[in-house]
Structures are given as structure tokens and as C-alpha cells.
Amino acid sequence: MGTFRDPMAGILSGPIDAPPEDRLAAVYPKVPAVPGMRVTHRASGFSGHLVRLEGGGVELKGATGLDRVFRQAPGAFTVDGRAVSLVRAASPAATPGVTASGSRAVAGSRARVARGGRLWVEGVHDAELIERVWGDDLREEGVVVERLDGIDHLAAAVRSFDPNPARRLGVLVDHLVDGSKESRLAASVAHPDVLVTGTPFVDVWQAVRPSVLGIDAWPVIPMGTDWKSGICGALGLGTPPAAWRHLLGKVTTYADLEPALVGAVERLIDFVTETT
């Protein structure tokens, strides 16, 4: 006897008591919710860049900077003119065998005993960002990250560290551009076992891609205004500590960072771990 097939069965078929959203989910294609993507809420017509998808809500930032949160539901939004169901994007960091920095994870590995060399950064935010993305790699390589809390005393700190081929030093610096105070301080350190490199950004916050916050670019802050306070005011992020927690929480992999920072950190790790 052949298998009976209900001629009325189709993509909407299923248990009669299945929740409506379960049946709708079969109709609309699932699209990963990537921060910065352009999304329109179908019912209200509100359009904006996706800020985040969390706790059953979808937060969009409109053209005027207005943030609105809508309920996540099958087919509730359009992307590129197509009705879709937004779903949480898979993070490359969650891919088996891959770390947040994109390198191959070593199964069952333990943190290596710390090397003599060090990686220095300017402040706590730099250290936290590096830990978030490169933490697994640094533990695997036995590289310790230490804060300088500013680089005005860089030359004296390097002399005190007394670098050598078995005790190399890498230094990550913000605003490393021609003519800057940072570039002059970096140039004052000349040693074969010390590498000073960095990014052109005023602060490590700028090394996070603006799309992570659902904006096209970081706001321009007038000279004379504290940069972080100005950013918080322009974006409505509250106090700098609260804003940093919000920003750091959105970084999941190296892909959320500007190539200038990724390249600088990778160079420093290679330099510190290179055997001579």
C-alpha cells in the first residue's frame, strides 16, 4: 500500500494546535541579525540600522538617531524589501575550533606558563578589548598584558623593564600619527627587543567598528571637549563607564574591530612570541 499524502498539505501544514508563530516561521526566511544592517519594521514602517537583537526585542536606530525596540516575530521585518524573520547571528567565535581572533583553537590546551616578554597597553579599556578578542591566544602563548595607564613615562618604563631577546616587549599606542605626542614618545624608545606600534585613533573606542553600535561613523567631537564625554552625549550612551560596558558587550570577534587595531595587535603578539 502506498503512503497516503494529504493533497492539502503544504508549508503551512502541521498540528492543528501549533502556535501561530511556529506556522509563520516556516513561511518567512531566517536572516541573521547583523548590527548595522538596514531593517524596516513592517507594521509601523519605521526604518533604521539594527543595533541589537536581545531578549525577544529588536532595537533599531532611525535616521534622526531615535532608538525604537520592536518585538521579534516571524515576518515582522523587511531586509532588502523582503519580509524575513530576524534571528540571532552566529558568532565566528562560537564556531568549533576557532577563537574570537579567528585563529585555530587547540582542543584541551592549558594556559602556558607566562613568558618573560610582555604586551603593554595604555589603559584598562585597551586591556579589556584585547582580552575579549585575543584572550585565548594570549593564554596559549603565555603572553601577559599589562597597563601603562598612559605613556608619558614610556621611556623610563622600558629602561626599567630591561628588555632582551628572551624578554621582548610590545607596546600598543593610541593616536600614533605623525606629529602627535604619542609618536614622539614612541620614537624615544629605540631598542631591538621593543616594538611600539598602534592605531591612528584618538581612543581605543574608535577601533570598534561603528556598525557595532548601528551607526555609520563615530561622531566628530570638537577640540577642547573630552572625547569620551562628547561621544556619550552625541550618541546618548550615558556616562563613559556605562557606555564602555555597552560597547564592549557588543564585540564578539576580530571582525567587530577596525583592521588597524587587529593588525597592530597581531604584530605585537608575533614580535613578543618570536624566538631568536
C-alpha positions, 0 to 999 in steps of 0.5 A: 500500500502506498503512503497516503499524502494529504493533497492539502498539505503544504508549508503551512501544514502541521498540528492543528494546535501549533502556535501561530508563530511556529506556522509563520516561521516556516513561511518567512526566511531566517536572516541573521541579525547583523548590527548595522544592517538596514531593517524596516519594521513592517507594521509601523514602517519605521526604518533604521540600522539594527543595533541589537537583537536581545531578549525577544526585542529588536532595537533599531536606530532611525535616521534622526538617531531615535532608538525604537525596540520592536518585538521579534516575530516571524515576518515582522521585518523587511531586509532588502524589501523582503519580509524575513524573520530576524534571528540571532547571528552566529558568532565566528567565535562560537564556531568549533575550533576557532577563537574570537581572533579567528585563529585555530583553537587547540582542543584541551590546551592549558594556559602556558606558563607566562613568558618573560616578554610582555604586551603593554597597553595604555589603559584598562579599556585597551586591556579589556578589548584585547582580552575579549578578542585575543584572550585565548591566544594570549593564554596559549602563548603565555603572553601577559598584558599589562597597563601603562595607564598612559605613556608619558613615562614610556621611556623610563618604563622600558629602561626599567623593564630591561628588555632582551631577546628572551624578554621582548616587549610590545607596546600598543599606542593610541593616536600614533600619527605623525606629529602627535605626542604619542609618536614622539614618545614612541620614537624615544624608545629605540631598542631591538627587543621593543616594538611600539606600534598602534592605531591612528585613533584618538581612543581605543573606542574608535577601533570598534567598528561603528556598525557595532553600535548601528551607526555609520561613523563615530561622531566628530567631537570638537577640540577642547571637549573630552572625547569620551564625554562628547561621544556619550552625549552625541550618541546618548550612551550615558556616562563613559563607564556605562557606555564602555560596558555597552560597547564592549558587550557588543564585540564578539570577534576580530571582525567587530574591530577596525583592521588597524587595531587587529593588525597592530595587535597581531604584530605585537603578539608575533614580535613578543612570541618570536624566538631568536 
